[in-house]
Amino acid sequence: MTTYHISLEDDVLKVGFGATLATGDCIVRDTALLLDKMIASGELLGGELIKINGRASILVVHVISFDGLRGSDPRLLQEVGDLATPQN
């Protein structure tokens, strides 16, 4: 049983907690795994505006945001990483 559900319906990413009680770290891992599978299968292609509907914790929103960036354009995540790296 998963701790979090994600499905794509048209241009809406439907999200929500599963029936199982779980800690935040378990939910975040499940969310990342589900998104990775959706990206790898081509279900989430990127390049288009996507709406997100459903209940999500701050940590889950963070994972969706960063995995979504990585899935839509890997250069964006690199640029974010470059900005976060201290310059000497």
C-alpha positions as CSV (number, residue, x, y, z in Angstrom):
1,M,0.0,0.0,0.0
2,T,1.4,3.4,-0.9
3,T,1.5,6.3,1.4
4,Y,0.9,8.8,-1.4
5,H,-1.0,8.8,-4.7
6,I,-0.2,10.7,-7.9
7,S,-2.1,10.5,-11.2
8,L,-2.2,12.7,-14.3
9,E,-5.6,13.6,-15.7
10,D,-5.3,15.8,-18.7
11,D,-3.2,18.8,-17.5
12,V,-4.0,18.2,-13.8
13,L,-1.7,16.3,-11.5
14,K,-4.0,14.8,-8.8
15,V,-2.2,14.2,-5.5
16,G,-3.2,12.9,-2.1
17,F,-2.3,10.9,0.9
18,G,-2.9,7.1,1.0
19,A,-4.9,5.2,3.6
20,T,-1.8,4.1,5.4
21,L,-0.4,6.1,8.3
22,A,3.2,6.9,7.7
23,T,6.0,9.3,8.7
24,G,7.0,12.3,6.6
25,D,10.2,10.7,5.4
26,C,8.3,7.6,4.1
27,I,5.8,9.8,2.3
28,V,8.5,11.8,0.7
29,R,10.3,8.7,-0.5
30,D,7.1,7.3,-2.0
31,T,6.3,10.6,-3.7
32,A,9.8,10.8,-5.3
33,L,9.5,7.2,-6.4
34,L,6.1,7.7,-8.0
35,L,7.3,10.9,-9.8
36,D,10.5,9.1,-11.1
37,K,8.4,6.4,-12.5
38,M,6.1,8.9,-14.2
39,I,9.0,10.8,-15.7
40,A,10.8,7.6,-16.8
41,S,7.7,6.2,-18.5
42,G,7.1,9.5,-20.4
43,E,3.8,10.2,-18.6
44,L,5.3,13.5,-17.4
45,L,7.1,15.0,-20.3
46,G,7.5,18.6,-19.2
47,G,7.4,21.8,-21.3
48,E,3.7,22.5,-20.5
49,L,2.0,24.2,-17.6
50,I,0.6,21.6,-15.2
51,K,-1.9,22.1,-12.4
52,I,-1.6,20.3,-9.1
53,N,-4.8,19.5,-7.2
54,G,-5.0,17.7,-3.8
55,R,-3.6,17.5,-0.3
56,A,0.2,17.8,0.0
57,S,2.6,18.5,2.8
58,I,5.3,21.2,2.4
59,L,7.9,18.4,2.0
60,V,5.8,16.7,-0.7
61,V,5.4,20.0,-2.6
62,H,9.1,20.5,-2.5
63,V,9.7,17.0,-4.0
64,I,7.1,17.6,-6.7
65,S,8.6,21.0,-7.6
66,F,12.2,19.8,-7.9
67,D,11.4,16.5,-9.6
68,G,9.1,18.4,-11.9
69,L,11.9,20.8,-12.8
70,R,14.2,17.9,-13.4
71,G,11.7,16.1,-15.5
72,S,10.8,19.1,-17.6
73,D,14.2,20.7,-18.2
74,P,17.4,19.3,-16.5
75,R,19.2,22.6,-17.2
76,L,16.8,24.5,-14.9
77,L,17.8,22.3,-11.9
78,Q,21.5,22.7,-12.8
79,E,21.0,26.5,-12.8
80,V,19.3,26.3,-9.4
81,G,22.2,24.2,-8.1
82,D,24.7,26.7,-9.5
83,L,23.0,29.6,-7.8
84,A,23.0,27.7,-4.5
85,T,26.8,26.9,-4.7
86,P,28.9,29.5,-2.8
87,Q,31.2,31.4,-5.0
88,N,34.8,32.2,-3.8
